[in-house]
Amino acid sequence: MSRKYKKNETLIFLTKYVVTAIIFMAVALLVVKFAEKKKKQKIKFTASFLDTDTKWADTLLNNISLNEKIAQLIIYKADTITTNNFEAKLNLIKTGKFGGV
């Protein structure tokens, strides 16, 4: 094998790896720049149902007793209300002893 051929082969080998390294660094730099740009942007997540006026709810909660507030946390499954206990559950609903079905 001639020296000239070995030099060319080595040069081609090094050129491939240098070019690959440059491409890799360029991609890494682009990724970092993109991440910095995204970091600078303030992303605001909003839910339209949160933009409603809550004065009525605040007023209601301020005017009910602690027992009624606790009762709002109690929810019965509809399939637990049977013909045997229907009247009792209906009475609890009417008197505000639980929050929902």
C-alpha positions in Angstrom: 0.0 0.0 0.0 1.4 3.3 -0.9 1.9 6.2 1.5 -0.2 8.5 -0.6 -3.2 6.0 -0.5 -2.8 5.7 3.3 -2.8 9.5 3.7 -5.9 9.9 1.6 -7.7 7.1 3.5 -6.7 8.8 6.8 -7.8 12.2 5.6 -11.2 10.8 4.4 -11.6 9.1 7.8 -10.8 12.2 9.8 -13.0 14.4 7.5 -16.0 12.2 8.1 -15.7 12.3 11.8 -14.9 16.0 11.9 -18.0 16.8 9.7 -20.1 14.5 11.9 -18.9 16.2 15.1 -19.6 19.6 13.6 -23.1 18.6 12.6 -23.7 17.1 16.1 -22.6 20.3 17.8 -24.7 22.4 15.5 -27.8 20.3 16.3 -27.0 20.5 20.0 -26.6 24.3 19.8 -30.0 24.6 18.0 -31.7 22.5 20.7 -30.2 24.6 23.5 -31.2 27.8 21.8 -34.7 26.5 21.2 -35.0 25.4 24.8 -33.9 28.9 26.0 -36.4 30.5 23.8 -39.2 28.3 25.1 -38.0 29.0 28.7 -38.3 32.7 28.1 -41.9 32.5 26.8 -44.4 32.4 29.6 -47.0 29.8 28.8 -50.3 30.6 30.4 -52.8 27.8 30.7 -56.4 29.0 31.2 -59.7 27.2 31.6 -62.7 29.2 30.4 -64.9 27.8 33.3 -62.5 29.5 35.8 -63.3 32.9 34.3 -66.8 33.0 35.9 -68.0 35.2 38.7 -67.9 33.3 42.0 -69.6 35.8 44.2 -72.8 33.8 44.4 -70.8 30.7 45.5 -68.9 32.7 48.1 -72.1 34.3 49.4 -73.7 30.9 49.6 -70.8 29.3 51.5 -70.6 32.3 53.9 -74.3 31.8 54.7 -74.5 28.1 55.4 -73.6 26.4 58.7 -70.7 24.1 59.3 -73.0 21.0 59.3 -74.4 22.1 55.9 -70.9 22.5 54.5 -69.9 19.0 55.7 -73.2 17.7 54.2 -72.1 19.0 50.8 -69.2 16.6 50.9 -71.5 13.6 51.3 -72.7 12.1 48.0 -74.7 8.9 47.7 -74.5 6.6 44.7 -77.8 6.4 43.0 -77.9 2.6 43.1 -77.7 2.7 46.9 -81.1 4.3 47.1 -83.6 1.5 47.2 -87.4 1.4 47.7 -86.7 0.5 51.3 -84.7 3.6 52.1 -86.1 6.0 49.5 -88.2 8.1 51.9 -85.4 8.4 54.3 -83.0 9.6 51.6 -85.6 11.9 50.2 -86.0 13.5 53.6 -82.2 13.9 53.9 -82.2 15.7 50.5 -85.1 18.0 51.6 -83.4 18.9 54.8 -80.0 19.5 53.2 -78.2 16.7 55.0 -76.1 15.6 52.0 -74.7 17.2 48.9 -75.8 15.1 46.0 -76.7 11.8 44.3 
